[in-house]
Amino acid sequence: MKVKLATTAGFCMGVRRAMELVLAEANRSEAPIYTFGPLIHNMQVLDLLMTKGVRSVKTVDNIVHGNVVIRAHGIPPQQRQLLEESSLRIIDGTCPRVAHVQAIIRHNSRKGMAAVIVGDKEHPEVIGLQGYSEGPVHVINSVEDIKGLSDDLPLFIVAQTTQDEQVYEEITREILKRFPGTRVFETICDATHHRQNEVRSLAAQVDGMIVVGGYHSGNTKRLVQISRAAGLPTFHIETENELEPHSLSGMSTVGVTAGASTPSWMIKNVVKRIEDIQSSGENRLRHRIKKISKFFLLSNLVVGGGAASLSYASNALSGKTPGASYPAMTFLYIFAMHVLNRFLDKGASAYNDPERAAFYRKHHLLLSLSGLCAIVLALFLAYGLGKTVFFSLAALSIVGLVYSVPLIPSVHQKDHPYAKIKDIPGSKTLSESLAWVAVIAVLPALDTSPFNWTLILTTSSMVFLLSYARSGLFDILQLQGDLIVGRETLPITLGLKKTSMIIKLALLLSALILVTAPLLQWMIPLSYLLLACVLGLYLCLSAYEKQWIYPGLPFEALLECNFLLAGVLAILWVYLPWL
């Protein structure tokens, strides 16, 4: 079944920030962590946080030690004062958008104006907002409620940040008719705006809508209301287990969106379950092609093919016609390392990539055997290329497998935070890139005499920068799962903005190498064609930052295609020089 996934589905900025604050503290500190009320409206996430030692409390009266987290919804100033008077360390997870509304209410109420909050009276955010008014405050959520307002004081209006835009516009329009001097503030956050508009847009493209999120989540329920108002059959679920295949089987295309408190792994699980349902009108051939494409992606055959393609292109940059041995060896090595390391390190897979984790559970015997066979075949090829290449690849394979293996006995691991190489902050991105450089650029150089040091250093730098950008992008996509298991990747250590800047710098430097190397006669002009791969990676990063595409298998395919493109361009250059 075809799925159209809303690009805005899942954690909003405020919820993501609060989650990251809590998980980062849970990973680095043994002190108890309490959230002042449920951190978010999602039972599955709250259960997960409990496994990390994070507890939700309604009062801190009997707690004398630890950290207390103010959730994204914010709290009234009176409650904040109680927390400040306690002995607990405060971690403020209030969403910056909510904090902005709080400031508006405090500022304008001090001027002698009465506040009108359009929202749900019992919602934690609205309860918090009311506390910031130093004068009269009215909470309304329909046009009928306007008759309870008076003109004793000038009014100003704000909205709960997750309020329905159309409802807010209707209410403010009616208030302005009755009280023309009223000040209106646009306080519905951008994420809510885009999320709601996307549901309305999807309504014309799908036969039904699945909304994933907590049953007590206000913003999720609003998405359900908007979808139903558009005339779509709409199903509100919390997990993929609540899907009813018979209700969807008559549809050809289903839309999926999610509330601001829904993590990415839950959305991916829902999408996978829907895609596995074959609708009555779906073409069998298309369904089979989709399954085969998924197999190639999930099994890591595509990443191996991308590495082999880059190997071919890298070797072609010398001006010689590359053979098949080194690209084949690269394919086997990279494929084996990805497969075997996933078996050795299952930590974040269930959260980062639940579909691949399920695929590995289902085909564990086939994949483990294929990974081992790939290593053996790679070593066999290396032996045919010379003893130096063979022993170098053998050493590289040992290092690659040791990456996810504890180097310190389990009884002493508590005293050593870096029991495995992968535990070192930022090591994953660097290790993967160095492995690609070694097998793609360095090993082929061991087979040539005399060494062309300029070419080796140039191609090594180009391969390192491109593979570093690729690995860094995957680290960004896998941030949620890595935080949960406590892995210190580049985005967790440096933050998303700095990581994004590093990736852009790597792509810029690789582009400079590809442009200047032919001018200095270090490479042949094929390097100009490879600029298309650099541009493709940059567009992938931009697409993620601008939420043009949801992170998932289609996004992964786009990323890997840039490396496959390198091989295609090199083959065209070598065998069709007239182009």
HELIX and SHEET records of a PDB file:
HELIX    1   1 MET A   13  ARG A   28  1                                  16    
HELIX    2   2 MET A   43  THR A   51  1                                   9    
HELIX    3   3 PRO A   77  GLU A   85  1                                   9    
HELIX    4   4 PRO A   96  SER A  109  1                                  14    
HELIX    5   5 PRO A  124  GLN A  130  1                                   7    
HELIX    6   6 VAL A  143  GLY A  148  5                                   6    
HELIX    7   7 GLU A  165  ARG A  178  1                                  14    
HELIX    8   8 ASP A  190  LEU A  202  1                                  13    
HELIX    9   9 GLY A  218  ALA A  229  1                                  12    
HELIX   10  10 GLU A  240  GLU A  242  5                                   3    
HELIX   11  11 PRO A  245  LEU A  248  1                                   4    
HELIX   12  12 SER A  264  GLU A  275  1                                  12    
HELIX   13  13 ARG A  284  LEU A  298  1                                  15    
HELIX   14  14 LEU A  301  ALA A  316  1                                  16    
HELIX   15  15 SER A  325  LEU A  344  1                                  20    
HELIX   16  16 SER A  349  ASN A  352  1                                   4    
HELIX   17  17 PRO A  354  LYS A  362  1                                   9    
HELIX   18  18 HIS A  364  LEU A  385  1                                  22    
HELIX   19  19 LYS A  387  VAL A  402  1                                  16    
HELIX   20  20 SER A  410  ASP A  415  5                                   6    
HELIX   21  21 ILE A  421  ASP A  423  5                                   3    
HELIX   22  22 SER A  427  VAL A  437  1                                  11    
HELIX   23  23 ALA A  438  VAL A  442  3                                   5    
HELIX   24  24 LEU A  443  LEU A  446  1                                   4    
HELIX   25  25 TRP A  453  LEU A  477  1                                  25    
HELIX   26  26 LEU A  479  VAL A  485  1                                   7    
HELIX   27  27 LEU A  490  LEU A  494  1                                   5    
HELIX   28  28 LEU A  496  LEU A  519  1                                  24    
HELIX   29  29 LEU A  526  LEU A  529  1                                   4    
HELIX   30  30 LEU A  531  GLU A  545  1                                  15    
HELIX   31  31 LEU A  553  TYR A  575  1                                  23    
SHEET    1   A 4 LYS A   2  LEU A   5  0                                        
SHEET    2   A 4 THR A 253  ALA A 258  1                                        
SHEET    3   A 4 GLY A 208  VAL A 212  1                                        
SHEET    4   A 4 THR A 234  ILE A 237  1                                        
SHEET    1   B 4 VAL A  54  VAL A  57  0                                        
SHEET    2   B 4 ILE A  33  PHE A  36  1                                        
SHEET    3   B 4 ASN A  67  ILE A  70  1                                        
SHEET    4   B 4 ARG A  89  ASP A  92  1                                        
SHEET    1   C 4 VAL A 137  ILE A 140  0                                        
SHEET    2   C 4 ALA A 114  VAL A 118  1                                        
SHEET    3   C 4 LEU A 155  ALA A 159  1                                        
SHEET    4   C 4 ARG A 183  VAL A 184  1                                        
END                                                                             
